[in-house]
Amino acid sequence: MGKNIALFGTSADPPTIGHKKILEELSKIYAFTISYVSNNPKKKHIEDISIRSHLLKTLIEDLDNPKILFNQKISSQWAVESIKKCKEIYKFNNLDFVIGSDLINDIFYWKNFDKIILEVSFFIILREGYPVESNTLKMLETYRVKFKISTIKTPNISSSKFRLNCNCSNLPSSLIDIVKKNKLYESIKLVE
């Protein structure tokens, strides 16, 4: 297919209003945005992937946007595997892999980085405090990485920031009751 597709994998521990904003904005740019939850091999996750994927699925269902698809079958801790699965399922060739600027320096060390850069373009979402430095841009050019830097403005919130202050106002409204009733993130004190 000739349509441009965004592939947005996230550890979503938990999904925040930042994730919601990204999904909403991607749906304005791309024919489809396909999202899933994965385990990041460099992170220690608070909740199990099954819980995090349920939360993201709930958020996406609440958005009720036919251009935003949730597909947990794509999930892998390795981006190369998720990209392969996505292409097999959806038969899309024009795939942009969405990544936050906080993680862009990591891609050079990803498993099968050389294969990934042949399969996708990177769509980099700038995060506050994580500018894309000139040396990173040079490395992207040296490795001939296809990329675009997004102009999407996101709230200055992340899953890790939520876990620090536990402020429920940083969660999408569709997730607050689920988190509270199931005592998710109970090792940290939730604030209204």
C-alpha positions in Angstrom: 0.0 0.0 0.0 1.2 3.5 -0.7 -0.3 5.1 2.5 2.0 6.5 5.2 1.6 4.5 8.4 2.9 5.4 11.9 4.1 2.5 14.1 4.0 3.7 17.7 5.3 1.2 20.2 5.6 2.2 23.8 6.3 0.7 27.2 3.3 2.8 28.5 3.9 2.2 32.2 1.2 3.7 32.4 -0.2 5.4 29.3 -0.4 9.2 30.1 -2.0 12.3 28.6 1.2 12.6 26.6 0.5 9.2 24.9 -3.0 10.3 24.2 -1.8 13.6 22.6 0.7 11.8 20.5 -1.9 9.3 19.2 -4.4 12.2 18.5 -1.7 14.2 16.6 -0.4 11.2 14.6 -3.9 10.5 13.4 -4.0 13.9 11.8 -0.7 13.2 9.9 -0.9 9.5 9.0 -3.4 7.3 7.2 -3.2 4.9 10.1 -1.3 4.8 13.4 -0.7 1.3 14.8 0.2 1.1 18.4 1.2 -1.6 20.9 2.9 -2.0 24.2 6.3 -3.6 24.5 8.9 -4.4 27.2 11.9 -2.1 26.8 14.9 -4.3 27.6 16.6 -1.2 29.2 13.7 -0.4 31.6 12.3 -2.1 34.7 8.6 -2.0 34.3 6.3 -1.5 37.3 3.2 -3.3 35.9 3.1 -6.4 33.7 2.8 -6.0 29.9 -0.7 -7.5 30.0 -1.9 -4.7 32.3 -0.1 -2.0 30.3 -1.5 -3.3 27.0 -5.0 -3.3 28.5 -4.6 0.3 29.6 -3.3 1.4 26.1 -6.1 -0.6 24.4 -8.7 1.2 26.7 -7.2 4.6 25.9 -7.3 3.9 22.1 -10.9 2.5 22.3 -11.9 5.7 24.2 -10.3 7.9 21.4 -12.8 6.2 19.0 -10.7 7.1 16.0 -10.7 4.6 13.1 -7.3 5.8 12.1 -5.7 4.6 15.4 -5.3 0.9 15.7 -4.2 -1.2 18.6 -2.5 -4.5 17.8 -0.6 -6.2 20.6 0.4 -9.0 18.2 3.0 -6.7 16.9 4.7 -6.4 20.3 8.3 -7.4 20.7 11.1 -6.1 22.9 13.0 -5.7 19.6 11.9 -3.0 17.2 13.1 -5.1 14.2 10.6 -7.8 15.1 7.7 -5.4 15.6 8.4 -3.8 12.3 8.6 -7.2 10.6 5.3 -8.3 12.2 3.6 -5.1 11.3 4.6 -5.3 7.6 3.5 -9.0 7.5 0.0 -8.2 9.0 -0.8 -4.9 7.3 1.2 -5.2 4.0 2.4 -1.5 4.4 5.7 -0.4 2.9 5.7 3.2 3.9 6.2 2.9 7.7 7.4 5.6 10.1 8.6 4.3 13.4 7.6 6.9 16.1 10.3 7.5 18.7 10.8 10.1 21.4 13.9 12.3 21.2 14.9 10.9 24.6 15.5 7.5 22.9 17.0 8.6 19.6 20.6 8.1 20.7 19.7 4.5 21.6 18.7 3.4 18.1 22.4 3.1 17.0 22.7 0.2 19.5 19.4 -1.6 18.8 19.4 -5.2 17.7 19.6 -5.3 13.9 19.9 -1.5 13.6 21.3 -2.0 10.0 18.1 -3.8 9.0 15.8 -1.4 10.7 17.1 1.6 8.9 16.3 -0.1 5.6 12.8 -0.9 6.6 11.5 2.4 8.2 11.9 6.1 8.6 12.0 7.5 12.1 9.4 10.1 13.2 11.1 11.8 16.1 8.8 13.5 18.7 10.7 16.1 20.6 10.5 15.8 24.4 11.2 18.6 26.7 14.8 18.4 28.0 15.8 16.1 25.2 16.8 18.1 22.2 18.2 16.3 19.2 21.9 17.4 19.4 24.0 18.2 16.3 26.2 15.2 16.9 23.1 12.9 16.8 22.0 14.5 13.6 25.5 13.9 12.1 25.3 10.2 13.2 21.8 9.9 11.6 23.2 11.3 8.4 26.4 9.2 8.5 24.3 6.0 8.9 21.8 7.3 6.2 18.9 7.0 8.6 15.7 8.3 7.1 14.0 10.6 9.7 11.7 13.5 10.2 11.6 15.7 13.3 8.0 16.2 14.4 6.4 19.6 15.3 3.9 17.9 17.6 3.7 19.7 20.9 3.2 17.3 23.8 2.5 17.9 27.5 5.6 17.7 29.6 4.6 14.4 31.2 5.9 10.9 30.8 5.2 7.6 32.5 8.3 7.9 34.6 7.2 11.5 35.7 3.8 10.1 36.6 5.4 7.4 38.7 7.4 10.1 40.5 4.4 12.4 41.4 1.5 9.9 41.0 -0.8 12.7 39.9 -3.9 11.1 38.4 -4.5 14.3 36.4 -1.7 13.1 34.2 -3.6 10.0 33.2 -6.3 10.0 30.5 -9.7 10.2 32.1 -10.6 6.7 30.7 -7.8 5.1 32.7 -8.1 6.8 36.2 -10.9 4.5 37.5 -9.1 1.4 36.1 -5.8 2.3 37.8 -7.6 3.1 41.1 -10.0 0.2 41.3 -7.3 -2.3 40.4 -4.8 -0.7 42.8 -2.3 -0.4 39.9 0.9 1.4 40.8 0.0 0.8 44.4 3.6 0.8 45.4 3.4 4.5 44.7 0.9 6.9 46.3 -1.7 8.2 43.9 -2.7 11.9 44.1 -6.0 13.3 42.8 
